[in-house]
């Protein structure tokens, strides 16, 4: 179905003039965003989009003629009177060049949530997912070698699939977010801490959003894809050396201790 037909169908579905999305989980991919989405879907104060990953602000077609038709975006949400927050989860937003600016232009008061994972493990998990999907044929060592030769694994343009290494350059992505949104509008979490102590991390997130804490009696785990082989020591050492300056810079940015990412 064409974009115009999709927008027409959305308009016919329901009026959207009173809807304003006010929070986004915008990254990073392969860092527990699906679990966060499920927790928030069960929250009575929150209206989540009718699917995870709406992919509105990273869709170049919607913005090709300037200001997009937000009524199509709003058609993904059906808030109740009880919902004080409307949000969605699309992990590529923090990575895609134009997304953050577009989000700001849509709502300069947007609350931004980011969860970051050890970029070494994130890259391998991303590659493993695309391998299982059949999108990737190369082995991981070949990808690392090609990435180091180019300085990036997405050539001259960003790539939605083959951006295993580049997506782990978090400081550049976070700097872009902070160039548009004040720090009080941005909440950043560590994936590893979320896995160890989900109740603490989720309570911090709901406090940031200004809503009641979530029920963590049942721990969510989604999109966990098994590995046929673990990352080789050689590949991990190569990525550790590559990402070390980036991780050290991230530690300064957030006053974090990321030594576990380098061990």
ZAPATI-364021 format. One line per 5 residues: number of its first residue (from 1); their letters; for each residue x, y, z of C-alpha. Coordinates in steps of 0.001 Angstrom, whole numbers, plus 524288, in hexadecimal, padded with zeros to 5 digits. Example, Ala and Ser with C-alpha at 12.3 -4.5 7.8 and 13.67 -1.06 7.14 Angstrom:
2
1> AS> 8300C,7EE6C,81E78  83566,7FBDC,81BE4
END
This chain:
263
1> XXXXX> 80000,80000,80000  80542,80D81,7FC69  80869,817E2,80690  7FCE4,82037,80200  7F372,814D0,80364
6> XXXXX> 7F8AF,811C9,810FA  7F6DA,81FDA,81523  7E911,82041,80F90  7E584,813D9,816DE  7EB05,8199B,82363
11> XXXXX> 7E2DE,825DD,821EC  7D690,81DCA,82017  7D97E,8158C,82C0D  7D844,81FED,836BB  7DB06,82E59,8395B
16> XXXXX> 7E8A6,830BB,83EA1  7E8BC,83F57,8413C  7E9AC,83DC4,84FFC  7F4E1,8340C,84FF7  802C1,83809,85330
21> XXXXX> 80D48,82DCC,85544  81542,83243,860F2  81F92,827CA,8631F  827EC,81EE4,85AC2  83122,813A3,85D33
26> XXXXX> 83A63,81671,851FD  84541,80C91,853B4  84D7F,8053B,85348  84A75,7F91D,84B5D  84CFF,7EBD6,851D2
31> XXXXX> 84CE7,7F1B9,85F7C  84009,7EDA1,8659B  83701,7F779,85F12  82CDA,7ECF5,85C49  82C3F,7E987,86AB4
36> XXXXX> 82AB7,7F7F1,86E46  81FB7,7F8D1,8646C  81895,7ED59,86AB5  819F1,7F2D1,8786D  8145B,7FFE1,87438
41> XXXXX> 8092E,7F99C,86CA2  80430,7F415,8797C  804AB,80147,8804E  7F74A,807AC,88265  7FCE2,8156B,8811E
46> XXXXX> 80307,812F5,873D0  7FE01,811AA,865F5  807DD,80AD2,85D4D  80713,80A41,84E7B  7FF67,7FED4,8492A
51> XXXXX> 80C35,7F8A6,844FD  81A69,7F983,848FD  822EE,800F7,83F74  819E0,80A58,83874  82577,80F5D,83063
56> XXXXX> 81FB1,81CB8,82E03  82AE4,8262B,83069  834C2,81DD4,82904  82C2B,81C30,81CF8  83160,8252B,8126D
61> XXXXX> 824FA,823E7,80A46  81CB4,82A8D,814A8  8259C,83678,814EA  828F5,8379A,80691  81FC7,84325,80472
66> XXXXX> 822E0,84A36,81112  819C2,849A6,81CBD  81374,83C38,81D59  8054D,838B9,81FD3  8059D,835C7,82E62
71> XXXXX> 7F7BF,83074,82DF5  7FD5D,82416,827FE  80725,82304,8332D  7FC57,8254C,83D0C  7F429,81A70,8371B
76> XXXXX> 7FD27,810B2,83DFC  7F833,81547,84B47  7EB18,8138D,851F2  7EC83,819E9,85F43  7E24A,8184C,869D8
81> XXXXX> 7DE32,8235C,872BA  7E687,81D4A,87D73  7F322,81DC8,875B0  7FBB5,8292C,879C1  806C3,82572,87080
86> XXXXX> 80720,8215B,8623D  8136A,81AE4,85D38  819F4,8113B,85437  82675,80979,85280  82E78,80A5B,845FF
91> XXXXX> 83CD8,80765,848DB  84241,80CB8,83C2C  83E1F,81A9D,83F74  84A7C,81D9C,84723  852EA,81887,83BFB
96> XXXXX> 84C02,81DE3,82FF6  851CE,82B02,82C46  8456C,832FF,82A86  83CBC,82CD6,834D9  8404F,834CF,840DB
101> XXXXX> 83E76,841DA,839F4  83145,83D3E,834E8  82D3F,838C5,84275  830C4,8461E,847F1  82911,84D0F,83D5B
106> XXXXX> 81D64,84477,84085  81E38,8464F,84F4F  8294A,84E4C,85557  824D4,849A4,862DA  8261D,83B44,85F5C
111> XXXXX> 82B83,83259,869ED  83646,829E1,86441  83A22,81CA2,869DA  8468B,815B1,865A2  84BE0,80888,869F5
116> XXXXX> 859F0,80577,86651  860B8,7F856,865B1  86EF3,7F474,86513  87165,7F7F7,856B7  87992,7EBB5,854C1
121> XXXXX> 86E8E,7E2AD,858F4  8647E,7EB2D,85223  86B9E,7EA0B,8451E  86C88,7DB47,84622  85E46,7D9FD,84A08
126> XXXXX> 85A49,7E2A9,83EA6  8625C,7DA96,83510  85CF6,7CDE0,83A9B  84F01,7D2C3,838E0  85132,7D66F,82AA2
131> XXXXX> 85826,7C981,82845  84C47,7C21D,82D79  8433A,7CA63,82508  84B26,7C721,818F4  84F1A,7D545,81689
136> XXXXX> 85D6F,7D2D1,81960  866B5,7C8DF,8134D  873D0,7CE00,817F2  87AA0,7C8FD,82418  87CC9,7D24D,82F5C
141> XXXXX> 88B8B,7D315,82DC5  889D1,7D778,81FA2  88076,7E227,823F1  88A19,7E735,82E01  8951D,7E779,8240D
146> XXXXX> 88CD0,7EE99,819FA  8880D,7F84F,8241D  895AE,7FBDC,82897  89A0D,7FDF0,81A87  88ED0,80765,817D9
151> XXXXX> 88E7B,80DA3,8253A  88020,809EE,82596  87829,7FE53,82139  86DD7,806A8,81A87  87640,80C48,80FA6
156> XXXXX> 87214,81A00,80BBB  86413,81874,81052  85DB2,812D4,81C66  858A2,8051F,81ACE  84D08,7FF92,82206
161> XXXXX> 852B7,7F1D0,8222D  8616E,7F1F7,82052  86484,7FC0B,82AD5  86989,7F278,83502  87594,7FA18,8390D
166> XXXXX> 87114,807E6,83629  86527,80742,83EFD  86E28,80547,84A91  873FB,812EA,84939  86AC8,817C4,853C4
171> XXXXX> 87148,824B6,8573E  86EB2,82A53,849BB  86079,8262F,84A6A  85EA7,82B54,85834  8651F,8383F,854AB
176> XXXXX> 85B1A,839DC,849EF  84FF8,8373B,85379  85582,8412A,85D1A  856FC,84B33,85240  84821,84B94,8516C
181> XXXXX> 84314,8473E,85EB2  8473E,84BE6,86C3C  84CF6,841A1,87540  840F3,841E1,87E01  83925,83CA5,8726B
186> XXXXX> 84251,8312B,8701F  84359,824CB,8784A  84E90,81B6A,87561  84FAB,80D8F,87AB8  8593B,80238,879E2
191> XXXXX> 85408,7F58A,87444  85CA0,7ED44,87D0B  856EB,7F3AD,88936  84937,7F1EE,883BF  84BAD,7E34F,88277
196> XXXXX> 8512F,7E226,89035  84791,7EAE2,8976D  83BC6,7EDB0,88ECF  83372,7F2D1,89A0A  83D52,7FD69,89D79
201> XXXXX> 83F8E,801BD,88F6A  83105,801A1,88C49  82DD9,8097B,89876  837E5,8139F,8946D  831C9,81429,886EC
206> XXXXX> 823D6,815B3,88BE6  82869,82035,89552  82E40,8275D,889B9  8213C,82621,88294  819A9,82A92,88E85
211> XXXXX> 8112C,81E71,88F72  80F2B,81379,89938  8191C,80877,899D2  816F0,7FC8E,8913D  81431,7EE9A,89556
216> XXXXX> 820D1,7E6E1,89470  81BF4,7DA1B,89A59  81DCD,7D38A,88D25  82A72,7D6E8,8864D  828DA,7D973,877C3
221> XXXXX> 83235,7D377,86E1E  82F25,7D4E4,85FBB  8367F,7D38B,852FB  84108,7CB74,8599E  84786,7C463,84E3D
226> XXXXX> 850BE,7B937,8513A  85E83,7B950,84BC1  863C0,7ADC7,8440D  8716C,7B23C,847A6  8764A,7BBED,851A3
231> XXXXX> 87EDE,7C744,84D91  88CF3,7C355,84BE5  89751,7C8C3,854FB  89E28,7CECE,84944  891DC,7D605,844DF
236> XXXXX> 88ECC,7DAA7,8529B  89CB5,7DFA2,8547A  89C0B,7E6ED,84782  88F49,7ED90,84B13  893D7,7F05C,858E2
241> XXXXX> 89F7F,7F7BC,85363  896DE,7FEE0,849AB  88C6B,802E4,85372  89540,805E0,85F0E  89692,814A1,85C4E
246> XXXXX> 887E9,81555,859CF  884A2,80E59,8667D  88DE4,816FE,86E42  88760,82301,86873  87A06,81D8B,86BDC
251> XXXXX> 87E79,81B99,879EF  881B8,82A12,87AA4  87500,82E02,87434  86C69,826E8,87E22  875B9,824E8,88984
256> XXXXX> 8746D,81650,8875C  87D74,80AFF,88A6F  87DEA,802AB,87E1A  88995,7FA67,881A2  8811E,7EE4A,88027
261> XXX> 87F97,7F1B4,871C0  88E4A,7F120,87009  890ED,7E488,8779D
END
